[in-house]
Amino acid sequence: MATKAKQWGAIIVMIGLFAMIAFVTNLCSPMAVIVKNQFGASNFLSQIGNYGNFIAYLVMGIPSGMLIKKFGYKKTSLIALAVGIIGILVQWASGSVGFGLYLLGAFISGFCMCMLNTVVNPMLNILGGGGNKGNQLIQIGGVFNSAAAVAVYILMGALIGDATKARISDATPALLIALSIFVIGFIIILFTKIEEPAQPVEVKSEVKDKYSAFSFRHFKLGILAIFLYGGIEVGTPTYIMQYLTSPETAATPGLGMDAGIVGLIVAVYWLMMLIGRFIGGAIGSKVSSKTMTVVVSTASILLVLFGMFAPTSLMVNVPGIDWANLSIIWARVPVGIFAFILVGLCTSVMWGSIFNLATEGLGKYTAIASGAFMTMVFGFAIMVGLQGAVADWTGSYMTSYIVVVACAAYILFYALIGSKNVNKDIPVE
């Protein structure tokens, strides 16, 4: 009974970290609206926060795996949270210092997010017993991840208001909340007993291991899938917000809607992710990661294509929740935007499913593989930047969604063909 209690304590802590990751990471997209106004940035440059945040994964991914191997999951998470506190403070100070300091703060925060992700994903998979059960626990953790993302967009939309007047100082309450979350998280984890999974004992040998995680084809193709996945998860809501808040007279025209209303609308995308993760958590023990990935990648392709080519004159009412008054608000947007919002149902289970497919059967290579897996999160920055560049080049946010379609198409290929382990002859004990 004591062992089970300890295990559930660890699970709760890891799920809490999942929520923290989402809150801080998702600050970057609404902050892009502020950066675009305060510093006069293009669509490409306005995503500088996302670039700094996600490119940090390239630098810190493998070192994170090494930290876990040396210090364990608990100490690594404490180091991560201390780094996160510094990152938030730097971002807050950038409002009065300048563009460069904001980028530095986002980069430092990215270090934190990378380390936390490297801890959370394998821990939840291990605590769940691996396989479908491990996938189920990751999806449940994802529910809280999505809930935090919903909260960020609602909060930031309310703080920004008129996008043409937005300043970094407007985001101070959100940054202080993020800072408080990290401090509280640090204290809780410091005093929580976490039963560390046993690390493989290294047997010193003069013969160097000729294999690694990169010896497995399905792992190499899997980290590419995660690289591209960011183009779907982050690119879809980011450019919904840019499109709806951009003035009709801008170089890349939009609908010129109030950011407060748009924040409530975009939050529905993350609410869809929340719902999808509830469903994923409920069926995760019965449905394989492969089946999940095939279904959601196919649906993403169809929804985004519909959103791109649906007549902009065809409008629908999209609900949002006014949390201040506990009431539902309705805003008229093109039907294609609603299709983009529904993509959240699809992205909800992609991360966990791809992670499980990519690391299945790696055995002793799993810890380092998890770190290498995290390095590919810098693809989130590359793909979001590429979509922004396409929007700048074509003058159309709708056309830029071809990047999202291409990303979803590769993930479908990976689920159907690339995820098969063809290297079962490699010893993993």
Steps between C-alpha positions, in 0.01 A plus 500: 500500500786738589663436163178581319458821699853605409433418138183708490686785668756491218225484238326808644826694506579409138151601387545833680824555307312424177265790577789735579664421168186602312445824689847638435541361146168639382580849621716537187219510241291777664825682577562502121205739466671732751842468335348577160356826633767617746801423280335530153592142408386301194302175530830311481682710762202531734541132582845566651377380839402165352836479322694562821282264702510209258854536366616461860387137469767446233767612743362337815330182377789253528654670811158461667514125446852497643386700806229242569752222467737670747267668752164326454157635408429701818825699510478566126149642541621727785785629283250561220265700721783718632598577139134575417477757780798686350348484150169654609675783686710580192191508273324735740801736505514508117203735482717789610833375360425378150446231237828317560434442869156356421666247269751409774217447750312276257819302437562446874136397549548254215785335695254449784223362279739257332624359830147468637376326184795260515400413856122484461452287190715196590394520866130484417564222249701302760253565783219382273683175423590582138303403188132596485485566876796736475334674205181536704680673786676740262161588346353564848797727575424671172151590629656728760749624244213615278309654791800721575524599132132599497558719804798676337311606187200623694719694741729648234212595274342694785832669587583599141159640398571727202790333313612834352577634849646185657821525709704241690406677823139394431608138546644558850215318684547190280877503551454534878260204496758294309766604752277397791428164338872426470575604858211294641594206276859514623389490865253214444747283310777574751290348779334223296653153518533370145592138453753516220489230232808282504768622261680233297831408664786590272749219463841638417643334197785567269265414215295804400129441441460511124128577533300799622143627481586627153563143388122454497327615182164556671666730755671715234179535303312564826711798604438648154128451563530703822702765314206544261227450760566849636386643168154362577465554874651850521460627144124445487394717800785751458385611157134486592585770755714695252228485231214603727689790666681641193333809348330461162744758360816318618756354258362161601133589546280361773166574661620765750314349795561597864772282655287439809229336289758319286670362813171343604453354151852360470466353848231274351778336292675405824165401648467258207842362595376464856194306384711288266738411783209399721392266222859383444543434870175302511579278201881501520520151654281354223620682189859477377719804450522411129123498451463830687766666286354377171151626585599845629757576228245414230236717667749788530572493127130508413412776749787729399433458128135585560602804707733625228253479214165566668345833387594778741156647445343195665488597867415303812457585865786368713454480877740632756476508878503831684644376828460836672123485463473121468313534172534381142580758233457452127713644224448472123801363314551328163403132511859411411617641836260265676655209308846611618372509858381139470858396417557528876310172538763337277817650645382403849638147480777537242789580731453206735425257219804601293723485810382148580543381140849651476633361831331160495751218533805720571571352845827635644510773235169656613639770739743648247240451225256713700754781509570469128125495441472833679761661276258469213259736670706777342302400191205681660694825448607409147152402384324796664763730347457334159124553519556864591739540207242348263238742638735796444595380150145428378320768704254231610462323833279237335766405246756461780307199631649287222789458746261339749364262235851386406586431866185293554567301180842392627360396839245284319784335307689442825205334670426272204853405395783677683410395857568128445804377694715328236804479729387237751834323466673780697551401870329747737556340843 
